[in-house]
């Protein structure tokens, strides 16, 4: 709110000072106006660049962008005309109302009113921490196309009203050079920043806790690989995961955190969630503990927004996703040194064993839902020791083949 009040105060001061300066400076106002006009164009250029700096084109929305452009072009015309009339009939003396030179100058100057107001509104919404709101994103698109419309219109307008002078070619050449230099700078900077690849790897029987350069805490389960490029200082913090990880993402409204996987991507601002993405598993899972995340892309049929306690499972074989409610505590205990179960179904116990030991356990679902157990696990016990102890209580056999374990219920003996 302090930023919004500051912007508003500076705008009001600028309007008041602009009305008082001509009388206060007298004959020296002409030189001051030349300097102020130059500074004005620099500031307007900064606003235009700032509006589009973080904009990313969604190639699936070309039709929407076309409509946005015509909306921006139409809405820009109204403040342009109104400000021209205000400059001519309010600020200028009556003898200049019919002056062609006055109309030319004010038509050119007033054309910047629309993108200026759009840029100011865009900046104020950012100051209010509304960068993720739909109105912010919509105004961003409109402001960008308003800027584009201004640029496309200003050059022919100046040629029509002022004439084709050498200064016009000089301006175009300078703009082209600056755009080329800026584009090359951004491309080279992004390339150098993302060239360095960092891999965090855990062994097949160990887990680890790590802090990324942006302050995000990550716990990796056994046999996992976390990959990122550069130092995560770009507009988006992008990481890749093979295995299982629990993420406690540092909040940054300006730079979303994106977890990329083959089956889906997950976008967050600041939250806690667990992801299971082992290549040998039949599913990819995301479990949200706190905050909000959006899963999209990859092979996911449609985007899904999760709330705390939601579990999203993508079945790789069937190519479909399902969402359910779960106890998030069961999906975060693997980070500690023990697991406790109190009258818990065998299905939930096996789920925790999968997370803790980084294995995939196959067992008849209906049977595992009926069997219930109570016991405590300690990390230094192997999965074979746990299964052997369980088989003394539950009538079952098990077969271990690498990370895949098959549990077979024993058939009751006929008496």
N, C-alpha and C positions, 0 to 999 in steps of 0.2 A: 504493500500500500504506500510505503514511503516513496518508492520509485514513481508510482502513478501520480502522487501529489507533486513530486518534483517536476515531472514532465509537464503537468498542467500549469504549474507556476511559471515555468520558463516560457511556455507558449503565451500565457497572458502578458508576461513582461515583454516578450518580443513584439506583440501587437501594440502595446502602449508605446514602447520606445520607437517603433517604426513610424508612429504618427507624430512624435515629438521631434525627431531628429532633423527633418528638413528645415523647420523653423529655427532650431538651435544652432545648426551648422552654417546656415546661410549659403554663401558662395562656395564654401568648401564641401557642400553636400554632393556635388557632381563627382568629385574624386572619391569620396567615401562610398558613393553608390557603385562605382566601378569595382572597388575592392569587395564590397558586400555581395554584389552579384556573383563574382567569382567564387567567393566562399559559399554562397547559396548553392551553386551548382555542385561544388565539391560535397557538401552535406547531403544534397539530394542523391548524388551518386552513391554515397556511403549507405543511405537508407535503402536504395534499390538493391545494392549488393548484399546488405545484411538480410533483406527479406528473402532472397533466393539462395543464400549461402548453404542452408541446411535442407533445402528442398530436394526430394528424390522423386523422380518420375516413376509412376506406376504404369507400366505399359499396358495393363489391362483396362485402363480408364481413359483411353483416347477420346471416346465420345463425350465423356463427362468434361474433359478438359476443353473440348471445342465449345460446349455450352458455357463453361466458365469464362472463356475468352470473350464471347459475345456479351455475356452479362457484365463483365468488367468494362468492356468498351462502351456499353450503353450507360452504365452507372457513372462512368467517368465524365460523360458529356454534360450531365446536369450541374455538378459543382463548377465545371469549367465555365459554362455559360453564365451561371450566377455570379461567379467571382469577376468575370469580365465586366458584367453590368455594374457590380459594386465599384470596381476600380474606375470605370469611366464616369458613372453618374453620381458617385458619392465622393470619391477622392479627388477627381479632377474638376477644375473650374468649368462653368458652362461654355466658355469660348472654345474649349478643346473637345466638346462632346462630338462634334462633327469632324474632328481631325483624323485623317486616314493614318497618319503616323502613330497617333495615340492608340488607335484601335489595333494596329499591327503589333506594337510593343506589348500591349496588354493581353492580346490573344496568345502570344508566345509565352509570356510569363505565367499567365493563369493556367496554362495547360498542365503545369506541375502541381497544381493544387490537389488533384485527385490522388496521384500516387503518394504525395506527401502525407495526406490524411490517412491513407491506407497503411502506410509505413508506420505512422505514429500509433494508430490503433493496434497494429501488429505488435509493436514494441511494448505497449501498455499491457496487452494480454500476456505477453511473456513475463513482464514484471509481476503480474498477479499469479504466476505459477500455473497458467492455464495452457501450457504448451501441448498437453495431451488431449485437450478438449476438441470437440468436432468444430466448434466455431473458430478456434485458432487455426486449424488446418484449412478450413474453408477460406478464411480471410487471407491466409498465406498464398493460396492458389490465386485468389482474385487479385491480390496485390502484385503478384509476379506478372500476371497477364496485363494488369493495368500498367506496370512498368514497360512491358513489351509494346503495348499499344502506344504509349507515350513516345518511345524511341522510334517506332515505325512511322508515327504521325509527325513528329517534330521536324524530321529532315525535309520531307516534301513541303511542309508548312513554311519552313524558313525559306526554302527556295522560291515558293510562290510569293511570299510577302516581301522578302528582302532582296531576292535575286541570287543568281548563281555566282558566288564570289569565291576567290581563292581560299578565303578563310574556311569555307565550308569543306573543301577538300582536305585542308590541314586538320580540321576537327575529325573528319572521318578517318584519316590516316592515323591520328593519335589514338582514337578509340580502338581501331583494329590492332595497333601495336600493343596497347595496354591489355586488350582481351587475350591476345596471343601469349603475351608474357605471363599474365595471370593464370591462364590455362596450363601453360607449361610448368609454372611454379607449383600449382596444385597437384598436377600429375606426378611430377618428380618427387614432391614432398610425400604424397601418399605412397608412392612406390618404395621410397627409402624407409618409410615408417612401417610398412607391412612386409618388407622383404625378410626380416629376421623371424624365423619360426621358433617357437618355444614349445617343448613337449614335457609334460609332467607325467611320469610313468610309475605305477605301483606294481610290485611283484605279484605273482599268482597267489601268495599266501600272506599278504600284508596290506595294510591300508595306511593312509596318511592325510594330514591336514596341511593346507597351503593357503597363502594369501597372495592374490594376484596384484599387479601393479596399481589397479584402480581401487584397492581396498576390499575387494570381494573375498570372502572366506569360502573355501571349498574343501570338503572331505571326500577323498576318493577311496572307493572300496577296492578289494583285491583285483588284480589283473585289469586295471583301468588306465586309460590314456586321455589326458586333457591337452588340447592343442590350441594355441592362439598365436597371432602374428603381431609383431611390433610390441608396443608398450601399453596398448588399450587406451590411447589418448585421442582416438579419432571420434567422429560423430556417433559411431556405434561401437559398442564393446562386443566383439564377436569372438566366441570360443567354440571349439568342437569337442565332443566327448564320445569315446568308445569305452563302454563299461558302465559303472555306476558312480554317481556323485551326488552329494548333498550340497546345495548352493545357498549361501547366505549373501545375497547380492547387495552391494553398497548402493544406496539410493542416489540417483542422478537423473533428474527430470529431463535434462537436456541431452543425455546420451543413453539411450536404452541398451540394456544388456541382452544379447541374442545368443542363444545356444543352438548351434546348427548340428543336425543329425541327418542321416539318410532318409529316415521315415517321417521326420517332422522337425520344425524349428520352434523354439520357445522364446518369446519376447517378454521381458520384464523391465520394470523400473527399479524396484527395490523390494525384495521379498525372500522367502525361504521355501525351497522345494527340493524334492528328491527325483532323480531321473535314473532309470535302468535301461541301458542300451548296449547290451552284450551282443556281439554279432551272432553267437551260436544260440541265442535264445529265440523263441518263437514270437516274442512280443517286445515292443518298446513301451515303457511306462513312464508317466509323470504324475507325481503326487504333490499337491500344494499344501504346505503347512501354514503359511501366513502370506498376506498380500493378495496379489492377483497376477496371473500369467495368461498369455494367449498362445495357443499352439496353432501352427499353420504351416502350409507348404509341404515340401517333401512328397510323401505318398498319402498324406492325410486327406480324406475326401473333402473336408470342409473345415474352416477355422473353428476352434473351440476355445472359449474363455472359461478358465477354472476359478473356482472359489475355494477358500480354505476347507480342507477335508475332502476335496474332489480327487479322484484317481482316474486318469485317462490311460486306456490300454489300446494300443494299435496292434492288431493281429496281422503279422506279415504274410501269412499264408492266405488268409481270406481277404486281406486288403480293406478291413473295416475297423472302425474305432468305437469304443464303448466307454461310457463314463459312469462311475459309481461313487458312493460315499463310503469312506473308510476312516479308521482311527489312525491319525497321522503318527501317533506315538510308535506304532509298530514299524514305521518306515524310517525312523530316525535312531532307533536304539542300536543299530549295527555300528554306529560310530563310537559307542562306549565299550566297556570291557565285559559286559554281561547282559543277558536277556532273562527276564522273568515271565513266567506264564502261570496264570491262575484260572483253572477251569476253562482253558482255551481250546477251541476246536483244532483238530490236527491240521486242517487246511491253513489256518492262520499261522500255526507253528511252522509248517513247511515253508510258508511264504517268508517268514523271518529267517529261517535257515538259508534260504536261497540268497537273501540279501547279505547275510552275515558271512557266508562262506563262498559267495560268488559262484553258486552252482544253480542248475536247473533241475527241479525235482518233478517227475511225472508220477501221479497217483490218481486213482478214481475219485473224482470230485465228490460224488454223492457219499461215498464211504468216509472221506476225510471230514466232511461236514458233520457226520454223526459221532465220530470219535472225539473225546475231549480228554485233556491231560493237564497236569499241574507240575511244573518243575522249573529249575533255574539252570541256565547254561553259563559256562565260563569260557572266555575267549581261547584259552590255551588248549582246550579240548578239540580234537579233530572231528571232522564230520562223520568219519567212520565210527569213532567212539560214541558219538551222540546217537547215531542210528542203531548201534548195537544195544545201547541202554534202552532206547525206545522199544526195540523189538522184544525186550523182556517184559514189557508192560502191555504192548499192543501186539496182537497176532498178525505179524507181517514179516515179509522177507524183503530184501533190497539188493539191487545190483548197481555197482558204481562203474561208470565208464567215462573217465576223465571228469569233466564238469557236469555231466548228465547222470542223474541218479533216477532209477526206476524203483518204485515201491509197489510190492505186490501183496495184497491182503491174503492171508491164509484162509483157505476154505475150512469151515467147521467140520470136524470129523463126525461121520455118521456112527451113532451108537448101535 
